[in-house]
Amino acid sequence: MSFRDRGIEIKTPEQIELMRVAGRLVGDTLELLRSSVRPGITTGELDRIAEDNIRSGGGVPSFLGYGHPPFPGTICASVNDEVVHGIPGDRALVDGDVISIDCGAIVDGWHGDAAITVAVGAVRPEVLELMRVTEESMWRGFAAARLGGRVSDISHAVEQYVRSQGDYGILEEFTGHGIGTAMHQPPNVPNYGRPGRGPKLVRGLALAVEPMVTLGDRHVHLLEDDWTISTADGSWAAHFEHTFTLTPDGPWVLTALDGGEAKLKELDVPFGGR
């Protein structure tokens, strides 16, 4: 079965460059939001900051109006035990909260998608450690990616790192994904599994890798708003995401402002961008 038969979109180098433009805008927006998070700000205010920055940067929010029912925000704003897809509104953040912010933008028809989890004031040490583990597992996934390898090599690396750090829950119902002219495309990128499985990692494939990890059980449920996903046991969660691709030189993280160069160097992984 070919990539086209599976619905997998392979980009030219020129198209990857266009995705980098969208990725930079997402990365810039998330850094603006990170600096804006403070006790007292509402998730709706953060949403307005994000929309203004995306539109002023020549982009269109990916999430606004997406899905059924249509998503009403520019960002997903998920607080504490909310893992993903939280709807921004009048909730004011308080000292000790954590907020996971997922953001997507379209520029000239190409998508970027990334997420961060941010501490609000003084946060419990075990929550800060959860955030560290979740973010690091994402980078370990990038580090495991090689041209000619398989998608599940990424999945396995994410899971192995999380398991090595403690008794955390890894969501199974929600995964990373292919991305390009649509926000969600094949193939799925789970955050667990055996290596050596799934589609081959080839030049021109762009993937969003996004570990979602909890302090407790992995099970989740859908809230009454038909969007927000919360942990079933009330444990707190973290979510990190970047869009990346592989070049002959190595990984290139399209939504990281430096392309991922600094972190990949720290992991002794060749940097594939410029």
C-alpha positions as CSV (number, residue, x, y, z in Angstrom):
1,M,0.0,0.0,0.0
2,S,1.4,3.4,-1.0
3,F,1.5,6.5,1.1
4,R,-1.2,8.0,-1.1
5,D,-3.4,5.0,-0.6
6,R,-3.2,5.6,3.2
7,G,-4.0,9.2,2.8
8,I,-0.5,10.3,3.9
9,E,0.6,13.6,2.5
10,I,4.2,13.9,1.5
11,K,5.5,17.5,1.1
12,T,8.2,18.9,-1.2
13,P,11.0,20.8,0.5
14,E,9.4,24.0,-0.7
15,Q,6.1,23.0,1.0
16,I,8.0,22.2,4.2
17,E,9.4,25.7,4.1
18,L,5.8,27.1,4.0
19,M,4.9,24.9,7.0
20,R,7.8,26.4,8.8
21,V,6.2,29.9,8.4
22,A,3.0,28.6,10.0
23,G,5.1,26.8,12.6
24,R,7.0,29.9,13.6
25,L,3.7,31.8,14.0
26,V,2.4,29.1,16.3
27,G,5.6,29.1,18.3
28,D,5.6,32.9,18.6
29,T,2.0,32.8,19.8
30,L,2.7,30.2,22.4
31,E,5.7,32.2,23.8
32,L,3.4,35.3,24.0
33,L,0.8,33.2,25.9
34,R,3.4,31.7,28.2
35,S,4.5,35.3,29.2
36,S,0.9,36.3,29.6
37,V,-0.1,33.5,32.0
38,R,-0.6,34.9,35.6
39,P,-3.0,34.6,38.4
40,G,-6.2,36.4,37.6
41,I,-6.1,36.2,33.8
42,T,-9.0,34.4,32.2
43,T,-8.7,31.7,29.6
44,G,-10.8,33.8,27.4
45,E,-8.3,36.7,27.6
46,L,-5.5,34.3,26.6
47,D,-7.7,33.2,23.7
48,R,-8.1,36.8,22.5
49,I,-4.3,37.4,22.8
50,A,-3.7,34.3,20.6
51,E,-6.2,35.2,18.0
52,D,-4.9,38.8,17.7
53,N,-1.3,37.5,17.3
54,I,-2.1,34.9,14.7
55,R,-4.2,37.3,12.6
56,S,-1.7,40.1,12.8
57,G,1.0,37.6,11.7
58,G,-0.9,36.8,8.5
59,G,-2.5,33.6,9.7
60,V,-5.9,32.1,10.5
61,P,-6.6,30.2,13.7
62,S,-6.8,26.4,12.9
63,F,-9.1,25.6,15.8
64,L,-11.8,28.2,15.6
65,G,-14.9,26.6,14.1
66,Y,-13.2,23.2,13.8
67,G,-15.2,20.0,14.3
68,H,-18.7,19.1,15.5
69,P,-19.9,21.0,17.4
70,P,-17.7,23.8,16.1
71,F,-14.9,24.6,18.5
72,P,-15.5,28.2,19.8
73,G,-11.9,29.3,20.5
74,T,-8.5,30.0,18.9
75,I,-6.7,27.9,21.6
76,C,-7.6,24.9,23.7
77,A,-7.1,26.0,27.3
78,S,-7.1,22.9,29.7
79,V,-6.6,23.6,33.4
80,N,-5.4,21.1,36.0
81,D,-7.3,17.8,35.6
82,E,-8.4,18.9,32.1
83,V,-6.0,17.2,29.7
84,V,-6.9,18.6,26.2
85,H,-9.6,20.5,24.3
86,G,-10.6,22.8,27.1
87,I,-12.8,25.7,25.9
88,P,-11.5,29.1,26.7
89,G,-13.9,31.4,28.6
90,D,-14.4,33.3,31.9
91,R,-12.4,30.9,34.1
92,A,-9.7,33.0,36.0
93,L,-6.4,31.2,36.7
94,V,-5.3,31.1,40.3
95,D,-1.9,30.6,41.9
96,G,-1.0,26.9,41.8
97,D,-2.9,26.0,38.6
98,V,-1.4,24.6,35.5
99,I,-2.8,25.3,32.1
100,S,-2.2,23.4,28.9
101,I,-2.5,25.6,25.9
102,D,-2.8,24.0,22.4
103,C,-2.6,26.4,19.4
104,G,-2.8,26.0,15.7
105,A,-2.5,28.4,12.8
106,I,-2.9,28.3,9.0
107,V,-0.7,30.4,6.7
108,D,-1.2,30.2,3.0
109,G,-3.0,26.9,3.4
110,W,-0.4,25.2,5.6
111,H,-0.9,24.2,9.2
112,G,1.3,24.4,12.4
113,D,0.2,22.8,15.6
114,A,1.9,22.9,19.1
115,A,1.1,22.9,22.8
116,I,2.7,23.9,26.1
117,T,1.8,23.4,29.7
118,V,2.5,26.4,31.9
119,A,2.6,26.8,35.7
120,V,0.6,29.6,37.2
121,G,2.6,31.0,40.1
122,A,3.8,28.4,42.7
123,V,2.9,24.9,41.6
124,R,3.4,21.6,43.5
125,P,6.7,19.9,42.9
126,E,5.1,16.7,41.6
127,V,3.2,18.7,39.0
128,L,6.3,20.5,37.9
129,E,8.0,17.1,37.5
130,L,5.1,15.8,35.5
131,M,5.5,18.8,33.2
132,R,9.2,18.1,32.8
133,V,8.7,14.4,32.1
134,T,6.0,15.1,29.5
135,E,8.0,17.7,27.6
136,E,11.2,15.6,27.7
137,S,9.3,12.5,26.4
138,M,8.3,14.5,23.4
139,W,11.9,15.4,22.6
140,R,13.0,11.8,23.1
141,G,10.4,10.9,20.5
142,F,12.1,13.3,18.0
143,A,15.5,12.0,18.9
144,A,14.3,8.4,18.0
145,A,13.1,9.4,14.6
146,R,15.3,8.5,11.6
147,L,14.7,8.4,7.9
148,G,13.8,4.8,7.0
149,G,12.5,4.1,10.5
150,R,8.9,3.7,11.5
151,V,6.3,6.0,13.2
152,S,6.1,3.7,16.2
153,D,9.8,4.3,16.9
154,I,8.7,7.7,18.1
155,S,5.8,6.2,20.1
156,H,8.1,3.7,21.8
157,A,10.6,6.4,22.8
158,V,7.9,8.6,24.3
159,E,6.5,5.7,26.4
160,Q,9.9,4.4,27.5
161,Y,11.0,7.7,28.8
162,V,7.7,8.3,30.7
163,R,7.8,4.8,32.2
164,S,11.4,5.3,33.3
165,Q,10.5,8.4,35.3
166,G,7.7,7.1,37.5
167,D,4.1,5.7,37.6
168,Y,2.4,8.1,35.3
169,G,-0.7,7.6,33.1
170,I,-0.3,7.9,29.3
171,L,-3.4,8.7,27.4
172,E,-4.2,6.1,24.7
173,E,-7.4,7.5,23.2
174,F,-5.7,10.6,21.9
175,T,-2.6,10.6,19.7
176,G,-0.3,12.8,17.6
177,H,-1.0,13.0,13.9
178,G,0.1,13.8,10.5
179,I,-0.3,17.5,9.5
180,G,0.0,19.6,6.4
181,T,-2.8,21.1,4.3
182,A,-5.1,19.8,7.0
183,M,-4.6,20.0,10.8
184,H,-5.3,16.3,11.3
185,Q,-4.1,13.8,8.8
186,P,-2.9,10.1,8.8
187,P,-0.9,8.6,10.3
188,N,-1.7,8.6,13.9
189,V,1.3,8.9,16.3
190,P,0.4,7.1,19.6
191,N,2.4,7.8,22.7
192,Y,3.0,4.2,23.5
193,G,3.8,0.9,21.6
194,R,6.5,-1.3,20.2
195,P,9.1,0.1,17.8
196,G,9.3,-0.8,14.1
197,R,5.7,-0.5,13.3
198,G,3.5,1.8,11.2
199,P,4.3,3.9,8.1
200,K,8.0,4.5,7.2
201,L,9.5,7.8,8.2
202,V,10.4,9.5,4.9
203,R,11.5,12.9,3.8
204,G,8.4,15.2,3.4
205,L,6.4,13.6,6.1
206,A,5.3,16.1,8.8
207,L,4.0,14.9,12.2
208,A,2.7,16.5,15.3
209,V,4.0,14.6,18.3
210,E,2.0,15.3,21.5
211,P,2.4,13.3,24.7
212,M,-0.5,13.7,27.2
213,V,0.5,12.4,30.6
214,T,-1.3,12.3,34.0
215,L,-0.3,12.0,37.6
216,G,-2.8,9.2,38.1
217,D,-4.8,6.8,35.9
218,R,-4.7,7.1,32.1
219,H,-8.5,7.0,31.8
220,V,-10.4,10.1,30.8
221,H,-14.0,11.3,30.1
222,L,-15.7,13.9,28.0
223,L,-17.3,16.8,29.8
224,E,-20.8,18.1,29.0
225,D,-19.4,20.8,26.7
226,D,-18.7,18.0,24.2
227,W,-15.1,19.1,23.9
228,T,-13.1,19.1,27.2
229,I,-11.3,15.9,28.1
230,S,-10.7,15.4,31.8
231,T,-9.0,12.7,33.8
232,A,-11.5,10.2,35.2
233,D,-9.8,10.1,38.6
234,G,-9.3,13.9,38.9
235,S,-5.5,13.7,38.7
236,W,-3.7,16.6,37.0
237,A,-2.2,16.3,33.5
238,A,0.3,17.9,31.2
239,H,0.4,18.2,27.4
240,F,3.2,19.2,25.1
241,E,3.3,19.2,21.3
242,H,5.4,20.2,18.4
243,T,5.2,19.7,14.6
244,F,8.3,18.3,13.1
245,T,9.8,16.8,10.0
246,L,12.9,14.8,9.0
247,T,15.5,16.0,6.6
248,P,18.6,14.1,5.5
249,D,20.5,15.9,8.3
250,G,18.1,15.1,11.1
251,P,14.9,16.3,12.8
252,W,13.6,19.8,12.2
253,V,11.0,21.0,14.7
254,L,8.9,23.4,12.7
255,T,7.0,25.0,15.6
256,A,10.0,25.6,17.8
257,L,11.4,29.1,17.3
258,D,14.9,27.8,17.0
259,G,13.8,24.8,15.0
260,G,14.6,22.6,18.0
261,E,18.4,23.1,17.5
262,A,19.3,23.7,21.2
263,K,17.4,20.8,22.6
264,L,18.4,18.4,19.9
265,K,22.0,19.4,20.5
266,E,21.6,18.7,24.2
267,L,20.4,15.2,23.3
268,D,23.3,14.8,20.9
269,V,21.0,14.6,17.9
270,P,21.9,16.2,14.6
271,F,19.8,19.2,13.7
272,G,18.0,19.0,10.4
273,G,16.8,22.6,9.9
274,R,18.4,25.9,9.2
